[in-house]
Amino acid sequence: MTESMNAAVMYGPGDVRFGDVPRPACPEGGFVLKVEAVGLCGSDIRNLTTDSRSGQYPFIYGHEVVGRVVETDTTEELYQVGRLLYVYPEAACLKCEFCRSGHSEQCINVEHYTEHPGGFAQYITYTRSRVERGAVYPIPEGADPVLATLAEPLSSTYACIENVGVGLHDTVAIIGAGPRCSRRACRRANR
């Protein structure tokens, strides 16, 4: 009998149901995480309220994931059972011209988080390919998993500030409502 787990599964635009689904098996050369915390990104909200998968449902979203390794099929010490990890949503190839020049954000062979079931579930798997790409980071014991889910948004913000050249004593204005949209704006986006 296949083990099950709880998950928030998307069946279509705005149709997200919480229920039992089969627990994923450990992939060859990869590992299984028990999700301890997952962030809710603005792109998650957009994906869950629009036909983001062009009818390819059901699907489990959630890409700002922190979890503990519960099963492994790799000899890497970083991925041993019990280890708390942050899993980066995108896995750059580390081989293309962009990756080699330090611009992995432009990778032409990136594995997107939407290609694999995500962290709005009790368990999530990481494949050999993602392990080899190094898109996994250890979290120190005692760190708050909820705060650790902010690693990717924080890195994006830091990169933006660095690219713009904001420095100490500069004045900055942040304009916009962030990921929250009004009901009216969301209805317009769903038309």
Phi, psi and chi 1 to 4 in degrees:
 res  aa     phi    psi   chi1   chi2   chi3   chi4
   1 MET       -  135.8  179.6 -163.8  -85.0      -
   2 THR   -77.5  135.0  -55.7      -      -      -
   3 GLU   -70.1  152.3  -74.9 -172.8   62.0      -
   4 SER  -118.4  168.2   64.8      -      -      -
   5 MET  -146.0  163.3   66.9  175.4 -178.9      -
   6 ASN   -86.1  144.4  -68.4  -41.5      -      -
   7 ALA  -156.1  153.7      -      -      -      -
   8 ALA   -95.7  108.0      -      -      -      -
   9 VAL  -108.4  131.2 -176.7      -      -      -
  10 MET   -89.0  127.4 -178.7  178.9 -179.5      -
  11 TYR  -109.7   -4.6  -71.7   89.6      -      -
  12 GLY   164.8  177.1      -      -      -      -
  13 PRO   -54.9  119.1  -22.1   31.8      -      -
  14 GLY    71.9    6.4      -      -      -      -
  15 ASP  -111.3   86.5 -177.1    4.4      -      -
  16 VAL  -115.2  126.1  179.7      -      -      -
  17 ARG  -123.2  139.6  -56.5  175.1 -150.7  164.1
  18 PHE   -96.0  126.7 -173.7   76.2      -      -
  19 GLY  -172.5 -172.7      -      -      -      -
  20 ASP   -84.9  135.8  -76.1  -19.2      -      -
  21 VAL  -136.6  162.4  -62.3      -      -      -
  22 PRO   -62.9  137.1  -21.2   31.9      -      -
  23 ARG   -72.5  134.8  178.4 -178.7  163.1  178.0
  24 PRO   -68.8  145.1   24.5  -30.8      -      -
  25 ALA   -82.0  153.1      -      -      -      -
  26 CYS   -66.9  123.1 -173.2      -      -      -
  27 PRO   -76.1  152.2   25.5  -29.4      -      -
  28 GLU   -59.6  125.7 -176.2  178.8  -29.8      -
  29 GLY    78.1    6.5      -      -      -      -
  30 GLY  -121.5 -154.6      -      -      -      -
  31 PHE  -155.2  167.6   57.2   88.3      -      -
  32 VAL  -116.9  133.2  178.3      -      -      -
  33 LEU  -108.5  141.2  -75.5 -178.3      -      -
  34 LYS   -91.4  116.8 -177.1  173.4 -170.7  -24.0
  35 VAL   -67.6  127.1  175.1      -      -      -
  36 GLU  -102.5  -29.2  -68.6 -159.5    7.0      -
  37 ALA  -159.2  147.8      -      -      -      -
  38 VAL  -144.6  134.9   60.6      -      -      -
  39 GLY   -80.4  160.2      -      -      -      -
  40 LEU  -113.7  101.5 -180.0   62.5      -      -
  41 CYS   -86.4  156.6 -179.9      -      -      -
  42 GLY   -57.0  -35.7      -      -      -      -
  43 SER   -68.7  -30.7   63.2      -      -      -
  44 ASP   -62.9  -45.3  -70.8  -39.6      -      -
  45 ILE   -59.9  -46.8  -65.3  168.4      -      -
  46 ARG   -61.3  -46.0 -179.0 -176.4   63.5 -110.5
  47 ASN   -62.9  -38.3  -72.3  -27.5      -      -
  48 LEU   -76.2  -19.2  -66.1  168.7      -      -
  49 THR  -106.9   -1.3   57.7      -      -      -
  50 THR  -126.4  174.0   65.4      -      -      -
  51 ASP   -83.7   61.5 -170.0   16.0      -      -
  52 SER   -64.5  -22.6   56.1      -      -      -
  53 ARG  -109.0   15.5  -63.4 -167.3   53.9   81.0
  54 SER    47.3   47.9  -57.0      -      -      -
  55 GLY    83.3   -1.2      -      -      -      -
  56 GLN   -87.5   81.7  -62.9  176.6   22.2      -
  57 TYR  -125.6  163.8  -56.1  103.4      -      -
  58 PRO   -75.4  160.0   25.2  -29.2      -      -
  59 PHE  -152.1  148.8 -171.8   72.9      -      -
  60 ILE  -110.4  117.4  -58.9  169.9      -      -
  61 TYR   -89.7 -174.0  -86.0  104.5      -      -
  62 GLY   113.1  105.8      -      -      -      -
  63 HIS  -124.0   -0.7   64.5  -85.7      -      -
  64 GLU  -105.3   79.5  -64.9  170.4   -9.8      -
  65 VAL  -110.4  134.7  179.3      -      -      -
  66 VAL  -125.9  130.8  172.9      -      -      -
  67 GLY  -155.4  174.3      -      -      -      -
  68 ARG  -109.9  133.5 -162.8  165.0  -62.1  -82.9
  69 VAL   -65.0  126.2  177.1      -      -      -
  70 VAL  -115.4  -15.1  -66.7      -      -      -
  71 GLU  -156.7  142.8 -171.1  176.3  -10.4      -
  72 THR  -143.6  150.2 -176.5      -      -      -
  73 ASP  -131.4   40.3 -173.6   45.0      -      -
  74 THR  -138.1  152.9  176.1      -      -      -
  75 THR   -94.5   -1.6   57.5      -      -      -
  76 GLU   -63.3  131.6  -66.8  -71.9  -31.8      -
  77 GLU   -64.0  -32.0  -74.6 -172.5   29.6      -
  78 LEU   -59.2  -30.4  178.2   63.1      -      -
  79 TYR  -104.3   27.4  -47.6  114.3      -      -
  80 GLN   -73.8  150.9  -65.7  -55.5  -52.5      -
  81 VAL   -53.2  133.8  171.3      -      -      -
  82 GLY    98.1  -15.0      -      -      -      -
  83 ARG   -75.2  132.9 -170.3   67.0 -168.6 -104.7
  84 LEU   -87.2  127.0 -171.8   63.8      -      -
  85 LEU  -132.7  149.3  -58.9  173.5      -      -
  86 TYR  -103.2  130.0  174.1   81.1      -      -
  87 VAL  -109.6  117.5  -72.5      -      -      -
  88 TYR   -68.3  138.9 -161.9   74.9      -      -
  89 PRO   -65.0  -37.1    5.2   -8.1      -      -
  90 GLU  -106.8  141.9  -54.1  -76.6  -54.8      -
  91 ALA  -120.4   99.9      -      -      -      -
  92 ALA   -70.5  152.9      -      -      -      -
  93 CYS   -71.7  -25.4   73.7      -      -      -
  94 LEU    67.9   10.2  -51.7  176.9      -      -
  95 LYS  -122.9  -26.6  -63.8  177.6 -177.4  176.3
  96 CYS   -70.8  170.2   72.1      -      -      -
  97 GLU   -57.9  -40.8  179.9 -179.7  -21.9      -
  98 PHE   -65.4  -45.8  -66.7  109.7      -      -
  99 CYS   -61.7  -44.5  -74.8      -      -      -
 100 ARG   -67.0  -24.1  -70.8 -168.0  -36.1  -95.7
 101 SER   -93.6    8.6   68.1      -      -      -
 102 GLY    88.1   15.0      -      -      -      -
 103 HIS  -120.0   57.7  -65.6  -79.6      -      -
 104 SER   -62.5  -19.4   59.9      -      -      -
 105 GLU   -64.3  -14.8   75.2  -80.3   -0.2      -
 106 GLN  -109.1   15.7  -64.1  176.3   14.5      -
 107 CYS   -50.9  134.2  176.5      -      -      -
 108 ILE   -89.7   -6.3   57.9  175.2      -      -
 109 ASN  -124.9   30.4  -61.8  -52.5      -      -
 110 VAL   -67.9  144.2   68.8      -      -      -
 111 GLU   -94.7  114.6  -78.0 -170.0   41.6      -
 112 HIS   -82.7  150.2  -62.6  -74.9      -      -
 113 TYR   -63.1  -21.3   65.3   89.2      -      -
 114 THR   -80.1   -0.5   54.9      -      -      -
 115 GLU   -89.4   -9.8  -65.2  170.7    5.6      -
 116 HIS  -135.4  147.3  -54.4  -80.0      -      -
 117 PRO   -55.5  143.2  -24.9   34.4      -      -
 118 GLY  -102.2 -162.4      -      -      -      -
 119 GLY   -90.3    5.2      -      -      -      -
 120 PHE   -81.1   51.6  -66.3  151.4      -      -
 121 ALA  -154.0  168.2      -      -      -      -
 122 GLN   -72.4  -31.5  -76.6 -178.2  -69.7      -
 123 TYR  -134.4  150.1  -62.2   91.6      -      -
 124 ILE  -142.3  146.9 -173.2  170.6      -      -
 125 THR  -108.9  154.4   60.9      -      -      -
 126 TYR  -127.9  127.5  -86.4   75.1      -      -
 127 THR   -81.7  167.7   61.5      -      -      -
 128 ARG   -54.2  -44.0  175.3 -169.7  -50.8  -91.4
 129 SER   -57.5  -46.6  171.3      -      -      -
 130 ARG   -69.0  -35.7  -67.9 -177.3   67.8   85.1
 131 VAL   -61.4  -46.9  167.2      -      -      -
 132 GLU   -64.7  -27.8  -70.1  170.9   -9.0      -
 133 ARG   -81.3   -9.7  -70.5  171.0  178.4 -127.1
 134 GLY    72.1   28.6      -      -      -      -
 135 ALA   -88.6   36.2      -      -      -      -
 136 VAL  -134.3  136.1 -179.7      -      -      -
 137 TYR  -130.9  134.0  -58.1   91.7      -      -
 138 PRO   -71.1  143.3   23.5  -29.4      -      -
 139 ILE  -108.2  131.3  -58.3  -64.3      -      -
 140 PRO   -61.2  140.8  -16.3   26.0      -      -
 141 GLU   -58.2  140.1  -76.7  -57.4  -37.4      -
 142 GLY    93.1  -14.4      -      -      -      -
 143 ALA   -72.3  148.8      -      -      -      -
 144 ASP   -76.8  115.8 -176.8  -19.7      -      -
 145 PRO   -58.2  -34.0  -22.1   31.5      -      -
 146 VAL   -63.4  -46.0  172.6      -      -      -
 147 LEU   -65.6  -34.8  -67.5  177.8      -      -
 148 ALA   -65.4  -23.6      -      -      -      -
 149 THR   -65.7  -15.0   64.5      -      -      -
 150 LEU   -84.1    3.7  -62.2  173.2      -      -
 151 ALA   -57.6  -47.1      -      -      -      -
 152 GLU   -70.2  -47.7 -172.2  -89.7  -23.0      -
 153 PRO   -60.6  -37.4  -16.7   22.9      -      -
 154 LEU   -65.0  -41.8 -179.6   61.4      -      -
 155 SER   -65.3  -35.7   70.2      -      -      -
 156 SER   -65.4  -43.2  -63.3      -      -      -
 157 THR   -65.1  -44.1  -55.6      -      -      -
 158 TYR   -60.8  -44.6  179.5   79.8      -      -
 159 ALA   -61.9  -40.2      -      -      -      -
 160 CYS   -62.6  -47.3  179.8      -      -      -
 161 ILE   -62.5  -41.8  -71.5  171.4      -      -
 162 GLU   -64.4  -43.1 -171.6  175.8   59.3      -
 163 ASN   -67.3  -34.4  -70.6  -23.3      -      -
 164 VAL   -78.9  -24.8  171.9      -      -      -
 165 GLY    89.8   25.3      -      -      -      -
 166 VAL   -69.4  134.9  174.0      -      -      -
 167 GLY  -131.3  178.5      -      -      -      -
 168 LEU   -56.5  136.2 -167.8   60.4      -      -
 169 HIS    76.7    2.2  -55.2  -61.8      -      -
 170 ASP   -76.6  149.9  -73.9  -15.0      -      -
 171 THR  -100.7  131.9  -59.0      -      -      -
 172 VAL  -129.3  138.1  177.3      -      -      -
 173 ALA  -113.0  126.7      -      -      -      -
 174 ILE  -104.9  119.3  -59.9  172.0      -      -
 175 ILE  -115.7  131.0  -58.8  170.9      -      -
 176 GLY   132.3  161.8      -      -      -      -
 177 ALA   -93.5   -0.6      -      -      -      -
 178 GLY    76.8 -153.3      -      -      -      -
 179 PRO   -75.8  -13.8   27.7  -35.0      -      -
 180 ARG   -78.0  128.8 -175.8  167.5 -174.5 -119.9
 181 CYS  -118.2  151.5   67.6      -      -      -
 182 SER   -69.2  160.0   68.9      -      -      -
 183 ARG   -58.1  -39.8  -71.6  179.0 -169.1 -143.6
 184 ARG   -63.0  -45.4 -173.9  173.5  173.7 -174.7
 185 ALA   -65.9  -38.8      -      -      -      -
 186 CYS   -66.0  -39.3  -73.5      -      -      -
 187 ARG   -62.6  -42.3  -80.6 -165.1  -58.8  -89.7
 188 ARG   -62.6  -39.7  -86.2 -175.2  -72.7  179.1
 189 ALA   -65.9  -28.5      -      -      -      -
 190 ASN   -87.0   -2.3  -71.5  -35.1      -      -
 191 ARG   -75.7      -  -71.5 -174.5 -169.8  156.0
